C-alpha cells in the first residue's frame, strides 16, 4: 500500500511534454505526412493518472492496522510521513484513515492531529479532518472534542460547507446521547463485524470526493454509517427478560490469553449497578455470586440466572 502511495503522477509535466512533441512534429518535412496519417490511426499512448488509487491505498493501510494497538501506532507514524511528503490527493485521504484506525476511541494524539488539519488551506483536507473528528469521538460525549468542535463552528461560521461538517461531527460525537458506538469490534474486541466495516468504508470512500458527493446531491450516502451503529451499554435481564439491576465491576481490560489459572481480566475497576456504559477498551464482570450469566462475555444485553449453589 505504501509503495502505491510513493508513486508520483504529475499531469502538468505530461501536458508540457505533449506540447513539445507537437512543436517538433510541425518542423518535420512534408514527406513524412503519410507516416503521420498512419500514426493517427494508432491509439495514442498516454501516462495513466492513478492518483485516485493512491487515496484508496491510504484507506487500505488503515483497514489493515485497525483493531490492534501496535499496528495503529505504526500506521499513525506512516500517515505523518504521507501528510508531509505526498500529493494533495493522499493528504485528503489521510484524515479519513486516521478516523478509521481509531473509531469511537478519542486518543489525544489523533485528535490533536485532526484539529490541526481542520484549519488547512485545502478545503477538502479540512472537510475530511472535521468528519474524522466525528468518527474518532462517535458516541463518546468526549468533552475535549465537543469543545474543539464548538470552536470550529465559530471559526467556520461563514463557510456553509465546513459548518455542515462541524454539525455532522457534533451529531456523531453525541450519537444516541452517548449510548451508541461506531466501533465494528465486539465480544471483548475479539470479533469484527464485516457489515459495520463496510458501512464505515463506504462513507469514507464517499468523502474522497466530498464536494461532488456529500456536499452535492448524494449526501444520503452518509446513511451507510447506520450499519456500524451498535449500543455500548451493558443491560442485564432475568430469565423472564425483566430488567435486573445487579452490581458489576467495570475496568480496563487485561489481555489474559495463554495465562494459567484464573487471572484477573480487568484492572482499575469501579463498581456500578447495571445498566452501565462500557467505553473503548473496558470490560465488565459480575460483582456478586448470586447470579451467573448465560454468556461468557458481559457485553450488550445479558441474561442472568440464579446461582443454585448460593441458595443451597
C-alpha positions, 0 to 999 in steps of 0.5 A: 500500500505504501509503495502505491502511495510513493508513486508520483503522477504529475499531469502538468509535466505530461501536458508540457511534454505533449506540447513539445512533441507537437512543436517538433512534429510541425518542423518535420518535412512534408514527406513524412505526412503519410507516416503521420496519417498512419500514426493517427490511426494508432491509439495514442499512448498516454501516462495513466493518472492513478492518483485516485488509487493512491487515496484508496491505498491510504484507506487500505493501510488503515483497514489493515492496522485497525483493531490492534494497538501496535499496528495503529501506532505504526500506521499513525507514524506512516500517515505523518510521513504521507501528510508531509511528503505526498500529493494533495490527493493522499493528504485528503485521504489521510484524515479519513484513515486516521478516523478509521484506525481509531473509531469511537476511541478519542486518543489525544494524539489523533485528535490533536492531529485532526484539529490541526488539519481542520484549519488547512488551506485545502478545503477538502483536507479540512472537510475530511479532518472535521468528519474524522473528528466525528468518527474518532469521538462517535458516541463518546460525549468526549468533552475535549472534542465537543469543545474543539468542535464548538470552536470550529463552528465559530471559526467556520461560521461563514463557510456553509460547507465546513459548518455542515461538517462541524454539525455532522461531527457534533451529531456523531460525537453525541450519537444516541446521547452517548449510548451508541458506538461506531466501533465494528469490534465486539465480544471483548474486541475479539470479533469484527463485524464485516457489515459495520466495516463496510458501512464505515468504508463506504462513507469514507470512500464517499468523502474522497470526493466530498464536494461532488458527493456529500456536499452535492446531491448524494449526501444520503450516502452518509446513511451507510454509517447506520450499519456500524451503529451498535449500543455500548451499554451493558443491560442485564435481564432475568430469565423472564427478560425483566430488567435486573439491576445487579452490581458489576465491576467495570475496568480496563481490560487485561489481555489474559490469553495463554495465562494459567489459572484464573487471572484477573481480566480487568484492572482499575475497576469501579463498581456500578449497578447495571445498566452501565456504559462500557467505553473503548477498551473496558470490560465488565464482570459480575460483582456478586455470586448470586447470579451467573450469566448465560454468556461468557462475555458481559457485553450488550444485553445479558441474561442472568440466572440464579446461582443454585449453589448460593441458595443451597 
